[in-house]
Amino acid sequence: MIRTLLALSLLAGLPLSAQAQWQPTAELGVVNTTGNSDTTSVNGKFALSGEDEAWTHDYYLAALRAESSDELTANRAEFGAKAARKLGERSYLGGVSRYEDDDFSAYRYQATLAVNYGIEAFKDDKRVLLLEAGPGLRRASLAESGESEQDALLRGFADYQHQVTDSTRLYSTLLVESAQDNTFVQNDVGIAVSINRSLALKAALQARHNTDVPADRERTDTLASVNIVWSPRAQAD
């Protein structure tokens, strides 16, 4: 797993700029109940984005873990990296990679690497829509048999942000990784409300779908969360 993460980060990282303005973001959500039922759920994410005159960089690490009555019910880790060369004010070209390891998925892991062309479809004072697409490669391992899959894929991504008020932001992102053996779709929708300059409260719903799974596995997983988000600047700027 570690070697795969390093390889993907090197391939998608591209040259890091010392002149880039870097912006970290961290979020955490925890649920714990005791008494008639003992449950613990933790989900978190750390992201780092940077930009200079020629390049943009985005990296993230996310994790989910849940237990019920001392039995593990969810355990997932995900890493993503994206770097792009600006082609103009509204378009860019680069590389993007994603790796996930999930103990309760139909796949032990899924790793993708793609060439990425993006365009700012529209932008005004309140709204922005980014669209990305490109070809790539996918490698995965089936959870039950351990059999490996490796094939070409087409990747699509859309990111919509709407600044409703000075302190409230709506967002929706859609990721599609379509390959011969499996198509992975992830949709995240949510709302972030600033508490102060550094903290925000975010409520989100995530849906993850794999088209090719064994008969005893569900194709779609959902996660509803309420997290505290930290950033050096206000989250709903």
Buried (B, 14 or more C-beta within 10 A) or exposed (E): EEEBBEBBBEBBBBEEBEEBEEBEBBBBBEEEEEEEEEBBBBBBBBBBBBBBEEBBBBBBBBBBBBBBEEEEBBBBBBBBBBBBEBEEEEEBEBBBBBBBBBEBBBBBBBBBBBBBBBBBEEEEEEEBBBBBBBEBBBBBBBBEEEEEBEEEBBBBBBBBBBBEEEBBBBBBBBBBBBBEBBBBBBBBBBBBBBBEEEEBBBBBEBBBBBEBBEEEBEEEBEBEBEBBBBBEEBBBE
